Amino acid sequence: MNSPSDIQTDLRTGDPTGLHRVLDDRAVLPQAAERLDTRAELWPDEVRVRVERLNLDAASFRQLERAHTTYGETDGAAVRAEVLDIVATRGKMQNPVTGSGGMLVGTVEEVGPESPLGLTVGDRVATLVSLTLTPLVIEDGLAGWDGRSEQVPCDGYAVLFGRSIAAVIPDDLDPALSLSVMDVCGAPALTARVVEEHAARGQAPTVAVIGGAGKSGSLSLSAARAAGAARTIGVVPHQGEHDLLAGAGLADAVAVADARDPIALRDAVTAAGGPADVTVVCVDVPGCEGGAILATAEGGTVIFFSMATSFSAAALGAEGLAADVRMLVGNGYVPGHAAYAMELLRADAGVRGLFERRL
């Protein structure tokens, strides 16, 4: 049986999935690997990016933050040290607790002669594949980051494979704003697709978005309305976010409920005009599966976009509730998703206002 080094020798042209960068003793894809090869030298179909900023996945950052918070005070230096340790140990940013990573912004510094990505040296890009499968080296010790936000100023490099995805950052938007949008651009695109499918059956759907004031949630509400939803319901955890979302004008109704309380969530959505034909889960805390199912009408669809989702809990919960609902895993990729999310941001002042406020 070939060793990893033998495999790398055999695949001189590289593998578009990045298999040649996997250092594990078993054959796994880069996302499932324990360690990746981070050498700067490129295989012919690879691209190397000089990293300017990381955007940590929300579930991952919240876990890191909670792990290093004592008496309500977060130790930012400890968060920074853990991120550095993860990247140095694994050759990628993949939180061992949540399994998630994030994405990055940077400038293309070298393009392999066989790269199919259409990038050129000097392009400023955001990667649309997860840091959990992207070889990454941090060279500045994250000296410009205080460990207290998802966006991480960074100097280093990353490597993209033949099947990676990256988008050139628009000139008319702040790079930090572009990164925030591209980090969640799969959510609105899939939401629009599902809403259109329901509408094509002859009845415009009611759409509930759990976590409606967040990044993916606000874009999903905007996408649902643009795709022809009859009614949009945004669910938020407290009055402060209620006021923000109501002020943005993205939802026909805004409900306050703890998404981890299945009865409270069901009742809140029902009182706001539900049950929903389409329920989109965008929160970054575990335990929201049962409520999302209960809030969804028979024959409806639940889309899970949170990395905190337990998919076994969702499947078994639906079975235990005898709920005839279709459940989809948002995998973050829909053709044209980045351009579509940017269109929503430019066209919808409510969405843009919520994003800019978070920056």
Disulfide bonds with the S-S distance in Angstrom:
none
